[in-house]
């Protein structure tokens, strides 16, 4: 079974869009994207940006297990509970009518909520 980096690489190859164009639009270097191709898990925001560039929906490419392993929340959103909730509510209002996109959005909201809850538990009770 292919990991997320390989799936991403195959989708880019099949799109016919050059790596040069993709890295320019992302503002990253070629070595960075090639390192991403070797990663077993890739951040959701990165996958989404690639999908937007190559006009590809990755929700059908990743299995349920792979989707559950996607780290949907970036470190910027983990700073406090309030910005995460505000950001997610804004995204929910802009959701498509596509059921797979809605499912991914709900999954990301659920994971964000769990991570915020775990951070709160760590603050209140400390590490194990």
MIKOL-632098 format. One record per residue: residue in one letter; x, y, z of N, C-alpha, C in turn. Coordinates in steps of 0.1 Angstrom, whole numbers. Layout:
N
(node 'A' (X Y Z) (X Y Z) (X Y Z))
...
This chain:
128
(node 'X' (8 -12 0) (0 0 0) (9 12 0))
(node 'X' (5 22 -8) (13 34 -9) (11 43 3))
(node 'X' (21 50 7) (19 60 18) (15 74 12))
(node 'X' (12 83 20) (7 96 16) (16 104 6))
(node 'X' (29 103 9) (38 110 1) (39 104 -14))
(node 'X' (38 91 -14) (38 84 -28) (25 88 -35))
(node 'X' (14 88 -28) (1 91 -34) (1 106 -40))
(node 'X' (7 115 -32) (8 129 -36) (17 130 -48))
(node 'X' (28 122 -48) (37 123 -60) (31 117 -72))
(node 'X' (23 106 -71) (17 100 -83) (6 110 -88))
(node 'X' (-1 117 -79) (-12 126 -84) (-5 138 -92))
(node 'X' (6 142 -87) (13 153 -94) (18 149 -107))
(node 'X' (24 137 -108) (28 132 -121) (17 130 -131))
(node 'X' (6 125 -126) (-6 123 -135) (-13 136 -139))
(node 'X' (-10 147 -131) (-17 159 -135) (-11 166 -147))
(node 'X' (2 163 -149) (9 169 -161) (15 183 -157))
(node 'X' (13 187 -145) (18 200 -140) (32 198 -135))
(node 'X' (41 207 -139) (55 205 -135) (58 208 -121))
(node 'X' (68 201 -115) (72 203 -101) (76 217 -100))
(node 'X' (83 223 -110) (88 236 -109) (76 246 -106))
(node 'X' (66 244 -114) (54 253 -112) (48 251 -98))
(node 'X' (47 239 -93) (41 237 -80) (50 243 -69))
(node 'X' (63 241 -70) (71 246 -59) (71 262 -59))
(node 'X' (70 267 -71) (69 282 -72) (57 287 -66))
(node 'X' (45 281 -69) (33 285 -63) (32 283 -48))
(node 'X' (39 272 -43) (39 270 -29) (49 278 -21))
(node 'X' (59 283 -29) (70 291 -22) (80 282 -15))
(node 'X' (82 270 -20) (91 261 -14) (102 257 -24))
(node 'X' (112 249 -20) (122 245 -29) (119 231 -34))
(node 'X' (126 227 -45) (124 213 -50) (128 202 -40))
(node 'X' (139 204 -33) (143 194 -23) (132 192 -12))
(node 'X' (125 203 -9) (115 202 2) (103 193 -3))
(node 'X' (99 195 -15) (88 187 -20) (92 173 -22))
(node 'X' (104 170 -26) (109 157 -28) (110 150 -14))
(node 'X' (113 157 -3) (113 152 10) (99 148 14))
(node 'X' (89 157 10) (75 154 13) (70 141 7))
(node 'X' (76 138 -5) (72 126 -12) (76 113 -4))
(node 'X' (86 115 4) (91 103 12) (84 102 25))
(node 'X' (76 112 29) (69 112 42) (57 103 41))
(node 'X' (55 95 52) (44 86 53) (31 94 56))
(node 'X' (32 104 64) (21 113 66) (24 127 63))
(node 'X' (14 134 57) (16 148 53) (5 157 59))
(node 'X' (9 169 63) (-1 178 68) (-13 180 58))
(node 'X' (-25 181 64) (-37 183 56) (-36 196 48))
(node 'X' (-31 207 54) (-30 219 47) (-21 218 34))
(node 'X' (-10 211 35) (-1 209 24) (-8 201 13))
(node 'X' (-15 190 17) (-22 182 7) (-33 191 0))
(node 'X' (-40 199 8) (-50 207 2) (-45 217 -8))
(node 'X' (-33 223 -4) (-27 233 -13) (-23 227 -26))
(node 'X' (-17 215 -25) (-13 208 -38) (-25 205 -46))
(node 'X' (-36 200 -39) (-48 196 -46) (-54 208 -53))
(node 'X' (-53 220 -47) (-58 232 -54) (-50 236 -66))
(node 'X' (-37 234 -65) (-28 237 -76) (-30 228 -88))
(node 'X' (-31 215 -85) (-33 205 -96) (-47 202 -99))
(node 'X' (-56 208 -92) (-71 206 -94) (-74 191 -92))
(node 'X' (-70 186 -80) (-72 172 -77) (-78 171 -63))
(node 'X' (-88 163 -61) (-94 160 -48) (-88 148 -42))
(node 'X' (-80 149 -31) (-73 138 -25) (-82 130 -16))
(node 'X' (-94 134 -13) (-102 127 -3) (-105 112 -8))
(node 'X' (-105 110 -21) (-108 97 -27) (-95 88 -27))
(node 'X' (-83 95 -26) (-71 88 -28) (-66 82 -15))
(node 'X' (-68 88 -4) (-64 83 9) (-74 73 15))
(node 'X' (-70 62 20) (-79 53 27) (-83 59 40))
(node 'X' (-93 53 46) (-98 58 59) (-86 58 70))
(node 'X' (-78 48 70) (-67 48 79) (-57 59 76))
(node 'X' (-54 62 63) (-45 73 60) (-51 86 63))
(node 'X' (-64 88 61) (-71 101 64) (-70 103 79))
(node 'X' (-72 93 87) (-72 95 101) (-58 98 106))
(node 'X' (-47 95 98) (-34 98 102) (-30 112 98))
(node 'X' (-38 119 90) (-34 132 85) (-34 142 97))
(node 'X' (-23 149 99) (-23 159 110) (-30 172 105))
(node 'X' (-43 173 108) (-51 184 103) (-48 197 109))
(node 'X' (-43 197 121) (-41 210 128) (-26 214 128))
(node 'X' (-23 226 123) (-10 231 123) (-6 236 136))
(node 'X' (7 239 138) (12 244 151) (7 258 154))
(node 'X' (4 265 144) (-2 279 146) (-15 278 153))
(node 'X' (-24 269 149) (-37 268 154) (-37 262 168))
(node 'X' (-26 256 173) (-26 250 186) (-23 259 197))
(node 'X' (-20 272 194) (-16 281 204) (-26 284 214))
(node 'X' (-39 284 211) (-49 285 221) (-62 280 216))
(node 'X' (-72 277 224) (-84 271 221) (-93 281 212))
(node 'X' (-94 293 216) (-103 303 209) (-100 304 194))
(node 'X' (-87 307 190) (-85 308 175) (-88 296 168))
(node 'X' (-86 284 173) (-89 271 166) (-104 271 164))
(node 'X' (-112 274 174) (-127 273 173) (-132 283 163))
(node 'X' (-126 295 163) (-130 306 154) (-127 302 140))
(node 'X' (-115 297 137) (-111 293 124) (-120 282 119))
(node 'X' (-123 272 126) (-131 261 122) (-145 265 119))
(node 'X' (-151 274 126) (-165 278 124) (-165 286 110))
(node 'X' (-155 294 107) (-154 301 95) (-153 291 83))
(node 'X' (-146 280 85) (-145 270 74) (-158 263 72))
(node 'X' (-165 260 83) (-178 253 82) (-188 261 74))
(node 'X' (-187 274 75) (-197 282 68) (-194 282 53))
(node 'X' (-181 280 49) (-177 280 35) (-177 266 29))
(node 'X' (-182 256 36) (-181 242 32) (-189 240 19))
(node 'X' (-184 231 10) (-191 227 -2) (-202 218 1))
(node 'X' (-210 215 -9) (-220 205 -8) (-215 191 -11))
(node 'X' (-202 190 -14) (-196 177 -16) (-195 169 -3))
(node 'X' (-202 158 -2) (-201 150 11) (-187 146 16))
(node 'X' (-179 143 6) (-165 139 11) (-157 150 17))
(node 'X' (-159 162 11) (-153 174 17) (-159 178 30))
(node 'X' (-172 176 32) (-178 179 44) (-173 169 55))
(node 'X' (-171 156 51) (-166 146 60) (-152 150 65))
(node 'X' (-144 154 55) (-130 158 59) (-130 170 68))
(node 'X' (-139 179 66) (-140 191 74) (-145 187 88))
(node 'X' (-155 179 89) (-159 174 102) (-148 166 110))
(node 'X' (-141 158 102) (-130 151 108) (-119 160 114))
(node 'X' (-116 171 106) (-106 180 111) (-111 188 123))
(node 'X' (-123 191 123) (-129 198 135) (-129 189 147))
(node 'X' (-132 177 145) (-132 167 156) (-117 166 162))
(node 'X' (-108 164 153) (-94 163 157) (-89 175 164))
(node 'X' (-93 187 159) (-89 200 166) (-95 201 180))
(node 'X' (-107 197 181) (-114 197 194) (-107 187 204))
(node 'X' (-104 175 199) (-97 166 208) (-83 171 212))
(node 'X' (-76 177 203) (-63 183 206) (-64 194 216))
(node 'X' (-74 203 214) (-76 214 224) (-79 208 238))
(node 'X' (-88 198 238) (-91 191 250) (-79 185 257))
(node 'X' (-71 178 250) (-58 173 255) (-49 183 261))
(node 'X' (-48 194 254) (-40 205 258) (-45 211 272))
(node 'X' (-58 212 273) (-64 217 285) (-62 207 296))
(node 'X' (-63 194 294) (-60 184 304) (-46 185 309))
(node 'X' (-37 187 299) (-23 188 303) (-20 200 312))
(node 'X' (-27 211 309) (-25 224 317) (-31 222 331))
(node 'X' (-42 215 332) (-49 213 345) (-42 203 353))
(node 'X' (-40 191 347) (-35 180 355) (-20 177 353))
(node 'X' (-14 183 343) (1 181 340) (3 167 333))
(node 'X' (15 165 329) (18 152 322) (16 140 331))
(node 'X' (14 128 325) (12 116 333) (24 113 342))
